[in-house]
């Protein structure tokens, strides 16, 4: 049993990018004061960077007041087309088991996302933003964390109860100091990225992925629509590619013209990247949590970078808040590592498999790719083996110590592309409109994100459940009858809920348990607030992808 706080505390967030911003705002939403540090003197709003935001991430951002605006301003799309040369192989759409108010994906520049998050932070008095604070050392003991910073006026220290490090890919020095490894691999091929402003009819509401097009033979091109008639184009290029030389020779213009023809265009931003697949062996070191690219880096094919970083932020924020407010045992923080490290390993497995298909590492992989792409032109069954990137999706905490398994709702493993698993413990609860007492409208995930939510069937003795829950834990709890908020029956059908069941929903809208007994409810609540976990000192960083997939399927 760990130590419980009896009053609120403070958190320092290191890194004022979108993951750090989100973490700070979510903590402030729980009433936790935050100091937000960044080594830069000011923000650098340049380039599209992470553009593709997934539906469930938009709902997290909606909880802090920016999700709807991002969706309204961004380009929404629900179709991902994949081509081999001039043949369309398939068009992937996305299944929503509920009725979400957000589209499957929204494309908007990272710069605009950061700008909207900055506006929310500026309106939040409990967040102290400090630019020009470069964290040079992180020290901690049983009382808190001290971060030493280099500033323009010398050296300063910032103290708090806990810290979240979200410094992006620049986290090597802090990881070393914490004794955290960052194992994985780098890929030889580079990727050229250009944001171009142009009028390209028919491309404005879908993602397009091309294998071996005539305008990039032997390699790939990915095209994403963005707001204001801007398109993000990614070319796979050889490792020795030189952008400056291509610009001077006019070859960059020719490269773009092969795709868009004689259409007028303007380059808004351009860059060249070499991609990496790496994950920290520990995402929690005592009072310090690592989040986002500071903890894991994946290739962008699948949009699993920022999307997974926001999931880190929400997982960290509610758990830190529960511990600092005295609602949960300190052992809850170890489940941050348990859950989000498993998510990172899953993302590494998925994106590494994609990169091995895009950039074969052996003759066998090259032969497999050629055979699959050739067959997929005429054979629908072969198309399932074409890997143009499994797009971002939530991780499913079916094996988490916070999850109470239900033998009647077993996890069937990774679903088909674009699909989500059936509602069950460890799965995000489907989002639907709900009607609250007095006729007020809301959404299920919105009311779930205020504490622990209990959804009771009509056959449940709610007085007994309420008394047992209040006696078991000290967390914010909301108990509602499913039939009273689900006038249309959509939610009941999406859950396949039975009259005698109570559904226990975590503060991040994940289903923790489904039970039909008071004892089962009490046990599930204790799992959330007093989890029994083993603190590991070493975790395999990048297991074999096939073994990871099998482990997740179980």
ROBA-335665 format. One record per residue (C-alpha): residue in one letter; z, x, y. Coordinates in Angstrom, 1 decimal. Each point is the difference from the previous one (the first is absolute). Example, Ala and Ser with C-alpha at 12.3 -4.5 7.8 and 13.67 -1.06 7.14 Angstrom:
BEGIN
[site a, [7.8, 12.3, -4.5]];
[site s, [-0.7, 1.4, 3.4]];
//
This chain:
BEGIN
[site x, [0.0, 0.0, 0.0]];
[site x, [-1.0, 1.4, 3.4]];
[site x, [1.7, -0.3, 3.4]];
[site x, [-0.4, -3.1, 2.0]];
[site x, [-0.1, -0.1, 3.8]];
[site x, [2.2, -2.6, 1.7]];
[site x, [-2.0, -0.1, 3.2]];
[site x, [-3.5, 0.8, 1.4]];
[site x, [-1.3, 3.5, 0.2]];
[site x, [-3.0, 1.8, 1.4]];
[site x, [-3.2, 1.5, -1.3]];
[site x, [-2.3, 2.7, 1.3]];
[site x, [-3.7, -0.4, -0.7]];
[site x, [-1.9, 3.2, 0.2]];
[site x, [-3.7, -0.7, 0.7]];
[site x, [-1.4, -2.5, 2.5]];
[site x, [-3.1, -0.9, -1.9]];
[site x, [-0.6, -3.5, -1.5]];
[site x, [2.4, 0.5, -2.9]];
[site x, [2.8, 1.3, 2.2]];
[site x, [-0.7, -2.7, 2.6]];
[site x, [0.2, -2.7, -2.7]];
[site x, [3.1, 1.5, -1.5]];
[site x, [1.7, 0.0, 3.4]];
[site x, [-1.0, -3.6, 0.8]];
[site x, [1.1, -1.3, -3.4]];
[site x, [3.4, 1.7, 0.3]];
[site x, [0.4, -1.4, 3.5]];
[site x, [-0.8, -3.4, -1.4]];
[site x, [3.0, 0.4, -2.3]];
[site x, [2.2, 1.0, 3.0]];
[site x, [0.0, 3.8, -0.7]];
[site x, [-0.3, 2.3, 3.0]];
[site x, [-2.8, 2.6, -0.4]];
[site x, [-0.9, 3.3, 1.7]];
[site x, [-3.7, 0.6, -0.4]];
[site x, [-1.1, 3.6, 0.3]];
[site x, [-3.5, 1.6, 0.2]];
[site x, [-1.0, 3.6, 0.6]];
[site x, [-3.0, -1.0, 2.1]];
[site x, [0.3, -0.4, 3.8]];
[site x, [-1.8, -3.3, -0.1]];
[site x, [-2.1, -2.1, -2.3]];
[site x, [-3.6, 1.1, -0.8]];
[site x, [-2.1, -3.2, -0.4]];
[site x, [-3.1, 1.6, -1.3]];
[site x, [-2.2, -1.2, -2.9]];
[site x, [0.2, -2.8, -2.4]];
[site x, [2.1, 1.9, -2.6]];
[site x, [1.7, -2.5, -2.3]];
[site x, [-1.9, -3.2, 0.6]];
[site x, [0.3, -2.3, -3.0]];
[site x, [3.1, -2.2, -0.1]];
[site x, [0.8, -2.1, -3.0]];
[site x, [1.2, -3.6, 0.1]];
[site x, [3.6, 0.7, -1.2]];
[site x, [0.4, 2.8, 2.5]];
[site x, [-1.2, -2.3, 2.8]];
[site x, [2.8, -2.4, -1.0]];
[site x, [2.6, 2.9, 0.3]];
[site x, [-1.4, 0.7, 3.5]];
[site x, [0.2, -3.7, 0.8]];
[site x, [3.8, 0.1, -0.6]];
[site x, [0.2, 2.5, 2.9]];
[site x, [-2.4, -1.9, 2.3]];
[site x, [-3.4, 1.7, -0.3]];
[site x, [-1.6, -1.2, -3.2]];
[site x, [-1.8, -3.1, 1.5]];
[site x, [-1.4, 2.0, 2.9]];
[site x, [-1.3, 2.7, -2.3]];
[site x, [-1.7, -2.6, -2.1]];
[site x, [-1.4, -1.8, 3.0]];
[site x, [-1.4, 3.2, 1.6]];
[site x, [-1.2, 1.7, -3.1]];
[site x, [-3.0, -0.6, -2.2]];
[site x, [0.9, -2.1, -3.0]];
[site x, [-1.8, 0.3, -3.2]];
[site x, [0.4, -1.3, -3.5]];
[site x, [-3.0, 1.6, -1.8]];
[site x, [-0.5, 3.6, -1.2]];
[site x, [-3.6, 0.7, -1.1]];
[site x, [-0.8, 3.0, -2.2]];
[site x, [-3.5, 1.4, -0.4]];
[site x, [-1.7, 2.6, -2.2]];
[site x, [-2.9, 1.4, 2.0]];
[site x, [-1.8, -3.3, 1.1]];
[site x, [1.5, -2.2, -2.6]];
[site x, [3.1, -2.2, 0.7]];
[site x, [2.3, 0.4, -3.0]];
[site x, [2.7, -2.6, 1.0]];
[site x, [1.8, -1.7, 2.8]];
[site x, [3.7, -0.1, -0.3]];
[site x, [2.0, -2.9, 1.4]];
[site x, [3.8, -0.4, 0.1]];
[site x, [2.2, -2.7, -1.5]];
[site x, [3.0, -1.4, 1.8]];
[site x, [2.5, -1.8, -2.3]];
[site x, [1.6, -1.6, 3.0]];
[site x, [-1.4, -1.1, 3.3]];
[site x, [0.4, 3.1, 2.3]];
[site x, [-0.6, -0.3, 3.7]];
[site x, [-1.7, 3.4, -0.1]];
[site x, [-3.4, 1.1, -1.4]];
[site x, [-0.1, 2.5, -2.9]];
[site x, [-0.8, 2.9, 2.4]];
[site x, [-0.3, 0.6, 3.7]];
[site x, [-1.6, 3.1, 1.5]];
[site x, [1.4, 1.2, 3.3]];
[site x, [0.5, 3.6, 1.3]];
[site x, [3.3, 1.7, -0.6]];
[site x, [0.1, 0.7, 3.8]];
[site x, [0.1, -3.7, 0.7]];
[site x, [2.6, -0.6, -2.7]];
[site x, [2.2, 2.6, 1.6]];
[site x, [-0.5, -1.4, 3.4]];
[site x, [1.2, -3.5, -1.0]];
[site x, [2.9, 1.5, -1.9]];
[site x, [0.9, 2.0, 3.1]];
[site x, [0.1, -3.2, 2.1]];
[site x, [2.4, -1.5, -2.4]];
[site x, [2.2, 3.1, 0.0]];
[site x, [0.0, 0.1, 3.8]];
[site x, [1.4, -3.6, -0.1]];
[site x, [2.7, 1.0, -2.5]];
[site x, [3.1, 1.4, 1.7]];
[site x, [1.6, 1.3, -3.2]];
[site x, [-2.8, 2.6, -0.5]];
[site x, [0.3, 3.2, 1.9]];
[site x, [-3.4, 1.8, 0.1]];
[site x, [-0.1, 3.7, 0.6]];
[site x, [-3.4, 1.8, 0.4]];
[site x, [-0.1, 3.8, -0.1]];
[site x, [2.8, 0.2, -2.6]];
[site x, [-1.2, 2.3, -2.8]];
[site x, [2.4, -0.1, -2.9]];
[site x, [0.6, 3.6, -1.1]];
[site x, [2.9, -0.6, -2.5]];
[site x, [1.8, -2.9, -1.8]];
[site x, [3.6, 0.5, -1.0]];
[site x, [2.2, -2.6, -1.7]];
[site x, [3.5, -0.5, -1.4]];
[site x, [2.1, -2.9, -1.2]];
[site x, [0.3, -1.3, 3.6]];
[site x, [-3.6, 0.0, 1.1]];
[site x, [-3.2, 1.8, 1.0]];
[site x, [-0.6, 2.5, 2.8]];
[site x, [-3.5, 0.8, 1.0]];
[site x, [-0.6, 3.0, 2.2]];
[site x, [-3.0, -0.3, 2.3]];
[site x, [-2.0, 2.3, 2.2]];
[site x, [-0.7, -1.6, 3.3]];
[site x, [-1.6, 1.0, 3.3]];
[site x, [3.4, 0.8, 1.4]];
[site x, [1.4, 1.9, -3.0]];
[site x, [1.8, -1.2, -3.1]];
[site x, [1.7, -3.3, -0.6]];
[site x, [1.7, -1.7, -3.0]];
[site x, [-0.3, -3.6, -1.0]];
[site x, [2.7, -1.5, -2.3]];
[site x, [-0.1, -3.2, -2.0]];
[site x, [1.2, -1.5, -3.3]];
[site x, [-3.4, 0.3, -1.7]];
[site x, [-3.4, 1.2, 0.7]];
[site x, [-3.6, -1.0, -1.0]];
[site x, [-2.6, 2.8, 0.2]];
[site x, [-3.4, -1.4, 0.7]];
[site x, [-1.8, 2.9, 1.6]];
[site x, [-3.2, -0.5, -1.8]];
[site x, [-1.7, 3.0, -1.7]];
[site x, [1.9, 2.4, 2.2]];
[site x, [3.2, -0.3, -2.0]];
[site x, [-0.2, 3.3, -2.0]];
[site x, [2.8, 1.8, 1.9]];
[site x, [2.5, -3.0, -0.4]];
[site x, [-1.0, -0.4, -3.6]];
[site x, [0.7, 3.6, -0.7]];
[site x, [3.4, -0.2, 1.7]];
[site x, [0.9, -3.0, -2.1]];
[site x, [-1.1, 1.7, -3.2]];
[site x, [-2.8, -2.4, -0.6]];
[site x, [-3.2, 1.0, -1.6]];
[site x, [-3.4, -1.5, 0.8]];
[site x, [-2.1, 0.6, -3.0]];
[site x, [-3.5, -1.2, -0.7]];
[site x, [-3.6, 1.1, 0.6]];
[site x, [-2.7, 0.3, 2.7]];
[site x, [-3.6, -0.9, -0.4]];
[site x, [-2.8, 2.4, 0.8]];
[site x, [-2.5, -2.4, 1.6]];
[site x, [0.5, -1.0, 3.6]];
[site x, [-0.5, -3.3, 1.6]];
[site x, [-1.7, -0.5, 3.4]];
[site x, [1.3, -2.9, 2.0]];
[site x, [-1.8, -1.5, 3.0]];
[site x, [0.9, -3.1, 2.0]];
[site x, [-3.2, -1.3, 1.6]];
[site x, [-0.5, -2.8, 2.4]];
[site x, [-3.2, -1.9, -0.9]];
[site x, [-1.4, -3.4, -0.7]];
[site x, [-0.6, -0.3, -3.7]];
[site x, [-0.5, -3.7, -1.0]];
[site x, [1.3, -1.1, -3.4]];
[site x, [2.5, 2.9, -0.3]];
[site x, [2.7, -1.3, 2.2]];
[site x, [2.2, -1.8, -2.5]];
[site x, [-0.1, 2.0, -3.3]];
[site x, [0.7, 3.5, -1.3]];
[site x, [-3.0, 1.8, -1.5]];
[site x, [0.3, 2.9, -2.5]];
[site x, [-3.1, 1.9, -1.1]];
[site x, [-0.3, 2.3, -3.0]];
[site x, [-2.9, 2.5, 0.3]];
[site x, [-1.9, -1.7, 2.8]];
[site x, [-3.3, 1.6, 1.0]];
[site x, [1.6, 1.0, 3.3]];
[site x, [2.8, 2.0, -1.8]];
[site x, [-1.4, 0.9, -3.4]];
[site x, [2.4, 0.9, -2.7]];
[site x, [3.0, -1.0, 2.1]];
[site x, [1.6, -3.1, 1.6]];
[site x, [0.1, -2.0, 3.2]];
[site x, [2.6, -2.5, 1.1]];
[site x, [-0.5, -2.4, 2.9]];
[site x, [2.7, -2.1, 1.6]];
[site x, [-0.4, -2.4, 2.9]];
[site x, [2.4, 0.3, 2.9]];
[site x, [0.6, -2.0, 3.2]];
[site x, [-2.3, 0.3, 3.0]];
[site x, [-3.2, 0.5, -2.1]];
[site x, [1.3, 3.3, -1.3]];
[site x, [-0.6, 1.2, -3.5]];
[site x, [2.0, 2.7, -1.9]];
[site x, [-2.4, 2.0, -2.2]];
[site x, [1.3, 2.5, -2.6]];
[site x, [-2.4, 2.5, -1.6]];
[site x, [1.0, 2.1, -3.0]];
[site x, [-1.2, 3.5, 0.9]];
[site x, [0.1, 3.4, -1.7]];
[site x, [3.0, 2.2, 0.4]];
[site x, [-1.9, 2.5, 2.3]];
[site x, [-1.1, -2.8, 2.4]];
[site x, [0.0, 1.0, 3.7]];
[site x, [0.2, -2.9, 2.5]];
[site x, [-0.6, 2.2, 3.0]];
[site x, [-3.1, 1.5, -1.4]];
[site x, [-1.4, -3.4, -1.0]];
[site x, [0.6, -1.3, 3.5]];
[site x, [-1.8, 2.9, 1.6]];
[site x, [-3.0, -0.3, -2.3]];
[site x, [-0.4, -3.7, 0.5]];
[site x, [0.7, -0.6, -3.7]];
[site x, [3.0, -2.3, 0.7]];
[site x, [-2.2, -2.3, 2.0]];
[site x, [-2.6, 0.0, -2.8]];
[site x, [2.8, -0.7, -2.5]];
[site x, [1.2, -3.1, 2.0]];
[site x, [-3.6, -1.2, 0.6]];
[site x, [-0.7, 0.0, -3.8]];
[site x, [2.6, -2.8, -0.2]];
[site x, [-0.5, -2.0, 3.2]];
[site x, [-3.6, 0.7, 0.8]];
[site x, [-1.2, -0.1, 3.6]];
[site x, [3.1, -2.0, 1.2]];
[site x, [1.6, 1.4, 3.1]];
[site x, [3.5, 1.4, -0.8]];
[site x, [2.8, 2.0, 1.5]];
[site x, [2.4, 2.3, -1.8]];
[site x, [3.5, -1.1, 0.8]];
[site x, [1.8, 2.5, -2.2]];
[site x, [-0.8, 2.5, -2.7]];
[site x, [1.9, 2.3, -2.4]];
[site x, [-0.1, 1.8, -3.3]];
[site x, [2.7, -0.3, -2.6]];
[site x, [0.8, 1.6, -3.3]];
[site x, [2.0, -2.5, -2.1]];
[site x, [3.2, 0.7, -2.0]];
[site x, [2.1, -1.8, -2.6]];
[site x, [3.6, 1.0, 0.3]];
[site x, [3.4, -1.6, -0.4]];
[site x, [3.5, 1.2, 0.7]];
[site x, [2.2, 0.4, -3.1]];
[site x, [2.9, -1.7, 2.0]];
[site x, [-0.3, -2.7, 2.6]];
[site x, [3.7, -0.2, 0.6]];
[site x, [2.2, 3.1, 0.5]];
[site x, [3.5, -1.3, 0.6]];
[site x, [-0.1, -1.5, 3.6]];
[site x, [-3.6, 0.8, 0.6]];
[site x, [-3.0, -2.1, -1.1]];
[site x, [-3.6, 1.1, 0.1]];
[site x, [-2.7, -2.6, 0.8]];
[site x, [-3.8, -0.2, 0.4]];
[site x, [-2.1, 3.2, -0.1]];
[site x, [3.2, 2.1, 0.2]];
[site x, [0.6, -1.2, -3.6]];
[site x, [-3.4, -0.6, -1.4]];
[site x, [-3.7, 0.7, 0.9]];
[site x, [-2.9, -1.8, -1.7]];
[site x, [-3.7, -0.1, 0.5]];
[site x, [-1.1, -2.8, 2.3]];
[site x, [-2.2, -1.8, -2.6]];
[site x, [2.0, -3.1, -0.6]];
[site x, [1.9, 0.0, 3.4]];
[site x, [3.3, 0.9, -1.7]];
[site x, [1.3, 2.4, 2.7]];
[site x, [1.4, -1.9, 2.9]];
[site x, [0.3, -3.2, -2.0]];
[site x, [2.4, 1.7, -2.4]];
[site x, [1.8, 1.7, 2.9]];
[site x, [0.8, -3.4, 1.5]];
[site x, [1.3, -1.1, -3.4]];
[site x, [2.2, 3.1, 0.1]];
[site x, [1.3, -1.0, 3.4]];
[site x, [1.0, -3.5, -1.0]];
[site x, [1.7, 1.2, -3.2]];
[site x, [1.9, 2.6, 1.9]];
[site x, [1.0, -2.3, 2.9]];
[site x, [1.5, -2.9, -1.8]];
[site x, [1.9, 2.3, -2.4]];
[site x, [1.4, 2.2, 2.8]];
[site x, [1.0, -3.1, 1.9]];
[site x, [1.8, -1.5, -3.0]];
[site x, [1.9, 3.2, -0.5]];
[site x, [0.9, 0.5, 3.6]];
[site x, [1.0, -3.6, 0.5]];
[site x, [2.3, 0.2, -3.0]];
[site x, [-2.0, -2.5, -2.0]];
[site x, [-0.9, 2.3, -2.8]];
[site x, [1.2, 3.1, -1.8]];
[site x, [-1.4, 3.4, 1.0]];
[site x, [-1.6, 0.2, -3.4]];
[site x, [-2.6, -2.4, 1.3]];
[site x, [-1.6, 2.9, 1.9]];
[site x, [-0.9, 1.8, -3.2]];
[site x, [-2.2, -2.9, -1.0]];
[site x, [-2.1, 0.8, 3.1]];
[site x, [-1.0, 3.2, -1.9]];
[site x, [-0.3, -1.9, -3.3]];
[site x, [-2.3, -2.7, 1.3]];
[site x, [-2.1, 1.8, 2.6]];
[site x, [-0.5, 3.2, -2.1]];
[site x, [-1.3, -2.1, -2.8]];
[site x, [-2.3, -1.7, 2.5]];
[site x, [-1.2, 3.4, 1.2]];
[site x, [-0.7, 1.2, -3.5]];
[site x, [-2.0, -3.2, -0.7]];
[site x, [-2.0, 0.6, 3.2]];
[site x, [-0.6, 3.6, -1.0]];
[site x, [-1.2, -1.1, -3.4]];
[site x, [-2.4, -2.6, 1.4]];
[site x, [-1.4, 2.1, 2.8]];
[site x, [-0.4, 3.1, -2.2]];
[site x, [-1.9, -2.0, -2.5]];
[site x, [-2.3, -1.1, 2.8]];
[site x, [-0.5, 3.5, 1.3]];
[site x, [-0.8, 1.3, -3.5]];
[site x, [-2.7, -2.7, -0.2]];
[site x, [-1.3, 0.8, 3.5]];
[site x, [0.3, 3.8, -0.3]];
[site x, [-0.1, 0.8, -3.7]];
[site x, [2.1, 3.0, -1.0]];
[site x, [-1.7, 0.8, -3.3]];
[site x, [-3.3, -0.5, -1.8]];
[site x, [1.5, -2.8, -2.1]];
[site x, [1.2, -1.8, 3.2]];
[site x, [-3.5, 0.5, 1.5]];
[site x, [-1.7, -1.3, -3.0]];
[site x, [2.3, -3.0, -0.2]];
[site x, [-0.7, -0.9, 3.7]];
[site x, [-3.7, 0.2, -0.5]];
[site x, [0.0, -2.1, -3.1]];
[site x, [2.2, -2.7, 1.5]];
[site x, [-2.0, -0.2, 3.3]];
[site x, [-3.3, -0.2, -1.9]];
[site x, [1.3, -2.7, -2.4]];
[site x, [1.6, -2.0, 2.8]];
[site x, [-3.3, -0.8, 1.6]];
[site x, [-0.9, -2.4, -2.9]];
[site x, [3.3, -0.3, -2.0]];
[site x, [2.7, -2.2, 1.5]];
[site x, [2.6, 1.4, -2.4]];
[site x, [-0.6, 3.6, 1.2]];
[site x, [0.7, -1.0, 3.6]];
[site x, [3.7, -0.3, -0.9]];
[site x, [0.0, 3.8, -0.5]];
[site x, [-1.6, 0.8, 3.4]];
[site x, [2.9, 1.5, 2.1]];
[site x, [-0.8, -0.4, 3.7]];
[site x, [3.7, -0.2, 0.8]];
[site x, [2.6, -2.6, -1.1]];
[site x, [1.0, -1.4, 3.3]];
[site x, [3.6, 0.0, 1.2]];
[site x, [2.3, -2.5, -1.6]];
[site x, [3.8, -0.2, -0.2]];
[site x, [1.9, 2.0, -2.6]];
[site x, [1.8, -2.2, -2.5]];
[site x, [3.7, 0.8, -0.6]];
[site x, [0.1, -1.3, -3.5]];
[site x, [1.9, 3.0, -1.2]];
[site x, [2.4, 0.3, 2.9]];
[site x, [3.8, 0.0, -0.5]];
[site x, [0.0, -2.8, 2.6]];
[site x, [-2.2, -2.2, -2.2]];
[site x, [1.4, -2.4, -2.7]];
[site x, [-2.8, -0.4, -2.5]];
[site x, [-0.9, -3.4, -1.4]];
[site x, [-1.3, -0.1, -3.6]];
[site x, [-1.8, -3.2, 0.8]];
[site x, [-1.9, 1.7, 2.8]];
[site x, [-1.1, 3.4, -1.3]];
[site x, [-2.0, 2.4, 2.2]];
[site x, [-3.5, 0.1, -1.5]];
[site x, [-0.9, 3.4, 1.6]];
[site x, [-2.4, 0.9, 2.8]];
[site x, [-2.2, -3.0, 0.7]];
[site x, [-3.8, 0.1, 0.7]];
[site x, [-1.2, 1.3, 3.3]];
[site x, [0.7, -2.5, 2.8]];
[site x, [2.6, -2.0, -2.0]];
[site x, [3.8, -0.2, 0.1]];
[site x, [2.4, -0.5, -2.9]];
[site x, [1.5, -3.3, -0.7]];
[site x, [3.4, -0.6, 1.7]];
[site x, [2.8, 1.7, -1.8]];
[site x, [2.9, 2.3, 0.6]];
[site x, [-1.2, 3.2, 1.7]];
[site x, [-3.1, -1.7, 1.6]];
[site x, [-0.3, -1.0, 3.7]];
[site x, [0.6, -3.7, 0.3]];
[site x, [-3.2, -1.9, 0.9]];
[site x, [-0.1, -1.0, 3.6]];
[site x, [-0.5, -3.6, 0.9]];
[site x, [0.8, -2.3, 3.0]];
[site x, [3.5, -1.6, -0.3]];
[site x, [1.7, -2.8, 1.9]];
[site x, [3.6, 0.7, 1.1]];
[site x, [2.7, -2.6, 0.7]];
[site x, [-0.8, -1.9, 3.1]];
[site x, [-3.8, 0.2, -0.7]];
[site x, [-0.5, 3.5, 1.4]];
[site x, [-2.8, 2.0, -1.6]];
[site x, [0.2, 3.5, -1.3]];
[site x, [-1.2, 2.2, -2.8]];
[site x, [1.8, 1.0, -3.1]];
[site x, [0.0, 3.7, 0.5]];
[site x, [1.1, -0.4, 3.5]];
[site x, [3.2, -1.8, -1.0]];
[site x, [0.5, 2.4, -2.9]];
[site x, [0.1, 3.0, 2.4]];
[site x, [3.4, -1.0, 1.5]];
[site x, [2.2, 0.8, -3.0]];
[site x, [0.1, -1.1, -3.6]];
[site x, [-1.8, -3.3, -0.6]];
[site x, [0.9, -2.3, -2.9]];
[site x, [-2.6, -2.7, -0.9]];
[site x, [1.6, -2.7, -2.1]];
[site x, [-1.8, -2.6, -2.2]];
[site x, [0.9, -3.6, 0.1]];
[site x, [2.1, 0.3, -3.2]];
[site x, [2.3, 2.7, 1.5]];
[site x, [3.6, -0.7, 1.1]];
[site x, [-0.4, 1.5, 3.5]];
[site x, [3.7, -0.3, 0.8]];
[site x, [0.9, 2.1, -3.0]];
[site x, [-2.8, 2.5, 0.7]];
[site x, [1.1, 0.3, 3.7]];
[site x, [3.6, 0.6, -0.9]];
[site x, [-0.8, 2.6, -2.6]];
[site x, [-2.4, 1.9, 2.3]];
[site x, [2.4, 0.1, 2.9]];
[site x, [2.8, 1.2, -2.2]];
[site x, [-2.2, 2.7, -1.7]];
[site x, [-1.5, 1.8, 3.1]];
[site x, [0.5, 0.3, 3.8]];
[site x, [-3.7, 0.1, 0.9]];
[site x, [-1.8, -2.6, 2.1]];
[site x, [-1.1, -2.7, -2.5]];
[site x, [-2.2, -3.0, 0.5]];
[site x, [0.0, -2.7, -2.7]];
[site x, [-2.7, -2.7, 0.1]];
[site x, [-1.3, -2.6, -2.5]];
[site x, [-3.6, 0.8, -0.8]];
[site x, [-1.1, -3.6, 0.2]];
[site x, [1.5, -0.4, 3.5]];
[site x, [-2.1, 2.9, 1.5]];
[site x, [-3.1, -0.4, -2.2]];
[site x, [-1.4, -3.4, 0.9]];
[site x, [-3.5, 0.7, -1.3]];
[site x, [1.2, 1.4, -3.3]];
[site x, [-2.1, 3.2, 0.5]];
[site x, [2.9, 2.3, -0.1]];
[site x, [1.5, -1.6, -3.1]];
[site x, [-3.4, 0.3, -1.8]];
[site x, [-0.5, 3.6, 1.1]];
[site x, [3.4, 0.9, -1.4]];
[site x, [-0.3, -2.3, -3.1]];
[site x, [3.6, -0.8, 0.8]];
[site x, [2.1, -2.1, -2.3]];
[site x, [2.6, -2.6, 1.3]];
[site x, [3.0, 1.9, -1.4]];
[site x, [-0.9, 3.4, 1.5]];
[site x, [1.3, 2.0, 2.9]];
[site x, [-2.4, 2.6, 1.4]];
[site x, [1.7, 3.0, 1.7]];
[site x, [-2.2, 1.6, 2.7]];
[site x, [0.8, 3.4, 1.5]];
[site x, [0.0, 0.7, 3.8]];
[site x, [-3.5, 1.5, -0.4]];
[site x, [-1.3, -3.2, -1.7]];
[site x, [-0.1, 1.4, -3.5]];
[site x, [1.3, -2.2, -2.8]];
[site x, [3.1, 1.6, -1.4]];
[site x, [0.9, -2.6, -2.7]];
[site x, [-0.7, -3.4, -1.4]];
[site x, [3.1, -1.5, -1.6]];
[site x, [1.3, -3.4, -1.3]];
[site x, [3.8, 0.9, -0.1]];
[site x, [2.7, 0.8, 2.5]];
[site x, [0.9, 3.2, -1.9]];
[site x, [-3.7, 1.1, 0.1]];
[site x, [0.0, -0.6, 3.8]];
[site x, [3.1, 2.1, 0.5]];
[site x, [-1.3, 2.8, -2.1]];
[site x, [-3.3, 0.0, 1.9]];
[site x, [1.8, 0.2, 3.3]];
[site x, [2.2, 2.8, -1.1]];
[site x, [-3.2, 1.9, -1.2]];
[site x, [-1.3, -0.2, 3.6]];
[site x, [3.2, 1.0, 1.8]];
[site x, [1.7, 2.3, -2.6]];
[site x, [-2.8, 1.4, -2.0]];
[site x, [0.7, 2.4, -2.9]];
[site x, [-2.3, 2.9, 0.5]];
[site x, [-0.2, 3.6, -1.2]];
[site x, [-0.7, 2.6, 2.7]];
[site x, [-2.6, 2.3, -1.3]];
[site x, [-0.4, 3.5, 1.2]];
[site x, [-3.5, 0.5, -1.3]];
[site x, [-2.8, -2.4, -0.4]];
[site x, [-3.6, 0.8, -1.3]];
[site x, [-2.1, -0.1, 3.2]];
[site x, [-3.4, -0.8, -1.3]];
[site x, [-0.1, -1.3, -3.6]];
[site x, [-3.2, -0.6, -1.9]];
[site x, [-1.6, -3.1, 1.5]];
[site x, [-0.6, -1.7, -3.4]];
[site x, [3.7, 0.4, -0.8]];
[site x, [1.0, -1.3, 3.4]];
[site x, [-2.2, -3.1, -0.5]];
[site x, [1.6, -0.6, -3.4]];
[site x, [3.5, 0.4, 1.3]];
[site x, [-0.8, -2.5, 2.8]];
[site x, [-1.5, -2.5, -2.4]];
[site x, [3.2, 0.0, -2.0]];
//
